[in-house]
Amino acid sequence: MMSSNRSHKTYRPTLENTIPMVILKPTVTNVSGVTKKVYPTINEAVETTENIFYGSFKTYGGTETNINGVYHIVDTANVECWYRPDIESDCRVGIIDAKAVYEIINEPENIDMRNQFLKFKLRRVLGKI
């Protein structure tokens, strides 16, 4: 039996420059038969310290799109943080210092299924929140 000299490299995020963020978990309400998600504000969510987390927040200048000849930059960001099972795809993330709200646009990835690191992509929520 041959042994392999390959070592399994585990994923290590670059968690430098950690930014304070807050999870904005939706509550579902039923208004006139229509289901609607209602998100807390950043200030409301910060009142419960268990909603606060720290992670890397990198925008790389956003995502460029060209739709029907119109050039547009979508304010997106990549986040890496310690694993938290309460960060789900229907949540939003608030950047505490900037008072900016982002929605999670993909299913948060539990890196290597080890419940150690989480990685996901955000898109800025603009307009009426």
N, C-alpha and C positions, 0 to 999 in steps of 0.2 A: 504494500500500500504506500503510495507516494504522499508525502506531506507537502502542503503548499506553504511557500514562504510569504505569501501575500497576507498582509495584515489588514483587517477591516478598519477602515477609517470612519470614525463617527463624525457626524455633522457638528460643527461648532459655529454658532452665529456670531456676528460681529456686534456684540452688545455694548459697544462704546457709545458715548454721547446719548445715554438713555434719556428719554423724554417722558415727563409725567403725562399719562393719558387716563381716561376714564371710560369704562364700559357703559354704554347707554342701552339698557335692555328694554325692549318694547313691552307694553301691556296691550292686550287685544281688547278692543271694545266693539260692541255691536250697535251701530247707529242706524235706525230705520231699516234693519235687515241687512245692512252692509257691514262687513268686518273691516275694521280700521285699526292700524297699529299706531299707538301713541308713544312717543319717546320722551323721556325726561330731558330737561335742559342740563347743560354741563354743571351749573351751580347746584341743581337738585341732586344730581348723581354724586357730586363730590361730597355731599353731606354724609354719605355712607362710605367710609374709608375702604371698605372691602371692594368697592368698584374701581379703585385706583390701581393702576399698574404702570410699570416702566418698561420701555422697549426702544429699539432703534426705529427711527422714523425717517425714511429717505424718499425724497420726491423725484430726484433726477430730472427736475424741470417739467414734470408732467408727461402726459402722453399726447403725441401729435396725431391728429386725424384730419382727413380731407374728405368731406362728404359733399357730393354734388358741386365740386369746385370751391367749396368754402373751407378754408384752413382754420382749424380750431385746436386749442390746447385744453385738454381735460386735466384738471388738477387731481392727480393720482399720487399715491404713496405706497411704499412697501414697508411693512412692519414685521419685526422679529422680536419675540419676547419669550419669557419663561412660559411654559405650558399652563393654561388655565382652561378647565373644561367649560366654564361659563361664557367664554368668548365663542359665539356661534355666528353663523352666516346672516341671521336676521338682526343682529345687533348693529349698533353704530358705535363709533369711537369718537370721543371728544378730546381735542388737544387742549389741555387745561390752560397753559400760558397764552396761547393764541386765540382761545375761545372759538376754534374752528371745529365743525362737525363733519365727519366722514362716514360713509356707509361701506360695509364690507362687501366687496364685489365677487368674492370667491369663497369656497368652503375653506375655513382656516385649516392649514395643513399641520397635522401632528407629525413632526419630522421623525422619520424612522419608527413611528408608532411606539415611541418610548416614553410618552407623557413627560417630556423634558423641555422641548422647545416648540414654539408655535410660529407659523409664518403665514401672512395673509396680505392681500392687496386692498387698498381703500380708494374711494372716489369721493371728492368733496361734495357735500350737500350745500347747495346755494339756494337763495331765495327764502321763502317763508319756511321756517322750521317749526 
